[in-house]
Amino acid sequence: MLREIEKRKLQQISICLNKDVQYRKTTGFERFELEYNALPEVDYGEIDISTEFLGHRFSSPLFITAMTGGCSIAKKINENLAAAAQKMGIGMGVGSQRAAIEHPELAHTYQVRHVAPDIMLFGNLGAAQIAQYDVETIGKVVEMIGADGLAIHLNAVQEAAMPEGDRNWKGVLKKIGEIKRHAKYRVLVKEVGCGITASVASRLEKAGIDAIDVSGAGGTSWPKAEYYRAGKNGGTFEEFGIQTSMVLEECAKSVSVPLIAAGGIRNGLEAAKALAMGATLAGFAFPVLKAATESKEAVIKVLERFNEDLRTAMFLVGAGDVRELRGKIRRV
């Protein structure tokens, strides 16, 4: 018999695959244009899309953001994502490992090092849950999957929409700082699609974290997904959140830690815009979810399309490498 947490994970995957859980609002990237260079003076074949993130070399500036774990299909999804990431030389994160803390026998649904020994891999716990565990237990989450770091996800809006959601967030920032002070691994803080503003990013930077995934609105709406799971056709907060382009723009001006831009990134052109605006990596999950239920090869095809679009965008602005792409964008 399935545990309640396994049922929830299965429901969330099914809803994302079969229901319209996308925001009606956009990411806002349509308000920005790359600076087209009609005389690019670069050889497309020599464009270098590799980059570095927290000391790890990426073949392209893409990151598969946290998605799932804790149920049978999640094992297949995570393995296909990881195998594709290994092949493409990029990084990824797994979904919340709370299920594996409470039920250690589910740890295997998150473990991917056997198919991806070299990728930058992040474990995952929710901000509302970290207060429930001591630093040693949290460290075991990283050890459990041989990860390079821990992603702490901020999902206050999702928790508020969940019937069983955790709504006591007192002391979260203090605990994040405590984790970072004791950690021998990288600590990434990420939203799940409602956006991290400059003021929050600054507080996180002062706490010592290594990187931030701004993950704004415009892609998957987790409040909307949770309303579906609760049997509702809609809810007051299903459109709640700040557009990805807005939070990225203000965070890039306010903090110096590396930024991942996620939340509605659906192609390599949008990834290029995010990188030009100051992100180190462009992250996404939904574009590879269905592919990950099929095969490693299906995921690779999606990633190759992202890379092709990115190279084309760089060619059209005259950027020979990712560093030269920075700043080649304007508001329209």
C-alpha positions as CSV (number, residue, x, y, z in Angstrom):
1,M,0.0,0.0,0.0
2,L,1.3,3.4,-0.9
3,R,2.2,5.8,1.8
4,E,0.5,9.2,1.9
5,I,3.7,11.0,0.8
6,E,4.0,8.6,-2.2
7,K,0.4,9.3,-3.2
8,R,1.1,13.0,-3.1
9,K,4.2,12.7,-5.2
10,L,2.3,10.6,-7.8
11,Q,-0.6,13.1,-7.8
12,Q,1.8,16.0,-8.4
13,I,3.5,14.4,-11.3
14,S,0.2,13.3,-12.9
15,I,-1.3,16.8,-12.5
16,C,1.7,18.5,-14.1
17,L,1.6,16.0,-17.0
18,N,-2.2,16.1,-17.6
19,K,-3.6,19.4,-16.3
20,D,-3.1,23.0,-17.3
21,V,-0.9,24.1,-14.4
22,Q,0.9,26.9,-16.3
23,Y,0.5,30.6,-15.2
24,R,-1.7,32.7,-17.4
25,K,0.8,35.5,-16.8
26,T,4.1,35.4,-18.8
27,T,7.6,35.5,-17.5
28,G,7.9,39.0,-18.8
29,F,10.9,38.2,-21.1
30,E,8.8,39.5,-24.0
31,R,9.6,43.0,-22.6
32,F,13.3,42.4,-23.3
33,E,15.1,42.0,-26.6
34,L,18.6,40.8,-27.3
35,E,20.7,43.4,-29.1
36,Y,20.8,42.1,-32.6
37,N,24.1,42.6,-34.3
38,A,23.6,42.7,-38.1
39,L,27.4,42.2,-38.5
40,P,28.2,39.6,-35.8
41,E,31.8,38.8,-36.8
42,V,31.8,35.4,-35.2
43,D,31.9,31.8,-36.5
44,Y,28.8,29.9,-35.4
45,G,30.8,26.7,-35.3
46,E,33.3,28.2,-32.9
47,I,30.8,29.7,-30.4
48,D,31.6,28.4,-26.9
49,I,28.5,27.9,-24.7
50,S,30.4,26.4,-21.7
51,T,30.5,28.1,-18.4
52,E,31.4,27.6,-14.7
53,F,29.1,27.5,-11.8
54,L,30.4,27.2,-8.2
55,G,33.6,25.7,-9.4
56,H,32.0,23.1,-11.7
57,R,32.5,23.3,-15.4
58,F,29.2,23.0,-17.5
59,S,29.2,22.2,-21.2
60,S,26.3,24.7,-21.5
61,P,24.7,27.1,-19.0
62,L,21.6,24.9,-18.4
63,F,20.3,23.4,-15.2
64,I,17.5,20.9,-14.7
65,T,15.8,22.2,-11.6
66,A,14.4,20.1,-8.8
67,M,11.4,18.0,-9.9
68,T,10.5,14.8,-8.0
69,G,11.4,11.8,-5.9
70,G,9.7,9.6,-3.4
71,C,7.6,7.4,-5.6
72,S,8.2,4.6,-8.2
73,I,7.9,6.7,-11.4
74,A,10.2,9.4,-9.8
75,K,13.1,6.9,-9.9
76,K,12.7,6.5,-13.7
77,I,12.3,10.3,-14.2
78,N,15.4,11.1,-12.1
79,E,17.6,8.5,-13.7
80,N,16.6,9.7,-17.2
81,L,17.2,13.3,-16.3
82,A,20.6,12.5,-14.7
83,A,21.8,10.3,-17.6
84,A,20.9,13.1,-20.0
85,A,22.6,15.7,-17.8
86,Q,25.7,13.5,-17.7
87,K,25.7,13.1,-21.5
88,M,25.2,16.9,-22.0
89,G,27.6,18.0,-19.3
90,I,25.1,20.0,-17.3
91,G,23.7,19.9,-13.7
92,M,20.5,19.0,-12.0
93,G,18.6,18.8,-8.7
94,V,16.3,16.2,-7.3
95,G,12.9,16.9,-5.7
96,S,12.3,17.3,-1.9
97,Q,14.0,14.4,0.0
98,R,11.6,14.7,3.0
99,A,10.0,11.5,1.9
100,A,13.4,9.7,2.1
101,I,14.1,11.1,5.6
102,E,10.7,9.9,6.9
103,H,11.0,6.6,4.9
104,P,14.6,5.7,4.2
105,E,13.5,2.9,1.9
106,L,12.5,5.6,-0.6
107,A,16.1,6.9,-0.9
108,H,16.7,4.9,-4.1
109,T,14.2,7.0,-6.0
110,Y,16.6,10.0,-5.7
111,Q,19.9,8.2,-6.2
112,V,21.4,8.9,-9.7
113,R,25.1,8.8,-9.3
114,H,25.2,5.3,-10.9
115,V,24.1,7.0,-14.2
116,A,25.7,10.4,-13.6
117,P,29.0,10.2,-11.8
118,D,30.3,13.6,-13.0
119,I,27.4,16.1,-12.9
120,M,26.9,18.8,-10.4
121,L,24.0,17.4,-8.3
122,F,21.9,19.1,-5.7
123,G,19.9,17.5,-3.0
124,N,16.7,19.2,-1.8
125,L,14.7,20.1,1.3
126,G,11.9,22.6,1.9
127,A,12.5,25.7,4.0
128,A,9.4,24.9,6.1
129,Q,10.8,21.5,6.9
130,I,14.5,22.3,7.7
131,A,13.5,23.6,11.1
132,Q,12.3,20.1,12.0
133,Y,15.7,18.5,11.4
134,D,19.1,19.0,13.0
135,V,22.1,20.0,10.9
136,E,23.5,16.4,11.0
137,T,20.3,15.0,9.6
138,I,20.2,17.6,6.9
139,G,23.8,16.7,5.9
140,K,22.7,13.1,5.5
141,V,20.3,14.3,2.8
142,V,23.3,15.3,0.7
143,E,25.3,12.2,1.5
144,M,22.2,10.0,0.7
145,I,22.6,10.8,-3.0
146,G,26.3,11.8,-3.2
147,A,25.3,15.4,-4.0
148,D,27.6,18.4,-4.3
149,G,25.2,20.6,-2.5
150,L,21.8,21.2,-0.9
151,A,19.0,23.2,-2.5
152,I,16.6,24.7,0.1
153,H,13.3,25.5,-1.6
154,L,11.1,28.4,-0.7
155,N,7.5,27.5,-1.4
156,A,5.3,29.5,0.9
157,V,2.6,30.0,-1.7
158,Q,2.4,26.3,-2.4
159,E,2.4,25.4,1.3
160,A,-0.5,27.9,1.8
161,A,-2.4,26.2,-1.0
162,M,-1.9,22.7,0.3
163,P,-4.5,21.3,2.7
164,E,-1.6,19.7,4.7
165,G,0.8,22.5,4.1
166,D,3.4,23.8,6.6
167,R,2.6,27.3,7.5
168,N,5.0,28.0,10.4
169,W,8.0,29.7,8.8
170,K,9.5,31.3,11.9
171,G,13.3,31.0,12.1
172,V,13.8,29.8,8.5
173,L,16.5,32.3,7.6
174,K,18.3,31.7,10.9
175,K,18.3,27.9,10.2
176,I,19.6,28.5,6.6
177,G,22.5,30.5,8.1
178,E,23.2,27.7,10.6
179,I,23.2,25.1,7.9
180,K,25.6,27.1,5.8
181,R,28.0,27.7,8.7
182,H,28.2,23.9,9.4
183,A,28.0,22.7,5.8
184,K,30.9,21.1,3.9
185,Y,28.8,21.3,0.8
186,R,27.3,24.1,-1.4
187,V,24.0,25.6,-0.3
188,L,21.6,26.9,-2.9
189,V,18.3,28.6,-2.1
190,K,15.6,28.5,-4.7
191,E,12.0,29.5,-5.1
192,V,9.5,27.1,-6.8
193,G,7.9,29.6,-9.2
194,C,6.8,32.7,-7.3
195,G,10.0,34.6,-7.3
196,I,12.8,35.8,-5.0
197,T,13.0,39.6,-4.8
198,A,16.1,41.6,-4.3
199,S,15.4,42.2,-0.6
200,V,15.0,38.5,0.1
201,A,18.1,37.7,-2.0
202,S,20.1,40.2,0.0
203,R,19.1,38.6,3.3
204,L,20.1,35.2,1.9
205,E,23.4,36.5,0.7
206,K,24.1,37.9,4.2
207,A,23.3,34.4,5.6
208,G,26.2,33.1,3.5
209,I,24.5,31.0,0.9
210,D,26.4,30.1,-2.3
211,A,23.8,30.7,-5.0
212,I,20.2,31.7,-5.6
213,D,17.6,30.3,-8.0
214,V,15.2,33.2,-8.5
215,S,12.5,31.0,-10.0
216,G,9.8,33.5,-10.8
217,A,6.2,33.3,-12.1
218,G,5.4,32.5,-15.7
219,G,5.9,28.8,-15.9
220,T,4.3,26.1,-13.7
221,S,2.0,27.4,-11.0
222,W,2.4,25.1,-8.0
223,P,-0.6,26.8,-6.2
224,K,-2.7,25.9,-9.2
225,A,-1.4,22.3,-9.1
226,E,-2.2,22.1,-5.4
227,Y,-5.7,23.4,-6.0
228,Y,-6.2,20.6,-8.6
229,R,-4.9,18.1,-6.1
230,A,-7.4,19.3,-3.5
231,G,-10.2,18.8,-6.0
232,K,-10.7,22.5,-6.8
233,N,-11.1,24.0,-10.3
234,G,-9.3,27.1,-9.2
235,G,-8.1,29.2,-6.3
236,T,-7.5,32.8,-5.3
237,F,-3.7,32.5,-5.3
238,E,-3.1,30.4,-8.5
239,E,-1.7,33.5,-10.3
240,F,0.2,34.8,-7.3
241,G,3.9,35.5,-7.9
242,I,6.4,37.9,-9.5
243,Q,7.4,37.4,-13.1
244,T,10.8,35.8,-13.6
245,S,12.3,38.6,-15.7
246,M,11.4,41.1,-12.9
247,V,13.0,39.2,-10.1
248,L,16.0,38.4,-12.2
249,E,16.6,42.0,-13.2
250,E,16.4,43.3,-9.6
251,C,18.5,40.4,-8.1
252,A,21.2,40.8,-10.7
253,K,21.6,44.5,-9.5
254,S,21.5,43.7,-5.8
255,V,23.5,40.6,-5.0
256,S,26.9,39.2,-6.1
257,V,26.2,35.5,-5.6
258,P,25.6,33.4,-8.8
259,L,22.0,33.4,-10.0
260,I,20.0,30.7,-11.7
261,A,17.1,32.0,-13.7
262,A,14.2,29.6,-13.7
263,G,10.4,29.9,-13.9
264,G,8.9,29.6,-17.4
265,I,12.2,29.2,-19.4
266,R,10.9,27.3,-22.4
267,N,13.6,27.6,-25.1
268,G,17.2,28.6,-25.7
269,L,16.3,32.2,-26.7
270,E,14.7,32.8,-23.3
271,A,17.7,31.2,-21.7
272,A,20.0,33.6,-23.7
273,K,17.9,36.6,-22.5
274,A,18.3,35.4,-18.9
275,L,22.0,35.0,-19.2
276,A,22.3,38.4,-20.8
277,M,20.4,39.9,-17.9
278,G,22.9,38.5,-15.4
279,A,22.1,34.8,-14.7
280,T,24.9,32.3,-14.6
281,L,22.6,29.4,-15.5
282,A,19.1,29.1,-17.0
283,G,17.0,26.5,-15.2
284,F,13.9,24.6,-16.1
285,A,11.9,21.4,-15.2
286,F,8.6,21.3,-17.1
287,P,10.1,21.2,-20.6
288,V,11.9,17.9,-19.8
289,L,9.2,16.3,-17.5
290,K,7.3,14.4,-20.2
291,A,10.5,13.5,-22.0
292,A,11.9,12.1,-18.7
293,T,8.9,9.7,-18.4
294,E,10.0,8.3,-21.8
295,S,13.8,8.0,-22.0
296,K,17.2,9.5,-21.6
297,E,17.3,10.1,-25.4
298,A,14.1,12.1,-25.3
299,V,15.5,14.4,-22.6
300,I,18.7,14.8,-24.6
301,K,16.7,16.0,-27.6
302,V,15.1,18.7,-25.6
303,L,18.5,19.8,-24.2
304,E,20.0,19.8,-27.7
305,R,17.2,22.1,-28.9
306,F,17.9,24.5,-26.0
307,N,21.6,24.5,-26.9
308,E,20.9,25.1,-30.6
309,D,18.6,28.0,-29.8
310,L,21.2,29.5,-27.4
311,R,24.0,29.2,-30.0
312,T,21.8,30.9,-32.6
313,A,21.0,33.7,-30.2
314,M,24.7,34.2,-29.3
315,F,25.5,34.3,-33.0
316,L,22.9,36.9,-33.7
317,V,24.3,39.3,-31.0
318,G,27.9,38.6,-31.9
319,A,28.8,36.7,-28.7
320,G,31.6,34.2,-29.1
321,D,31.2,32.9,-25.6
322,V,28.7,33.1,-22.7
323,R,30.7,35.9,-21.0
324,E,30.3,38.1,-24.1
325,L,26.5,37.6,-24.0
326,R,26.2,39.5,-20.7
327,G,24.6,42.9,-21.1
328,K,23.6,42.5,-24.7
329,I,19.9,43.1,-24.0
330,R,17.5,46.0,-23.7
331,R,14.0,46.7,-22.5
332,V,11.4,47.3,-25.2
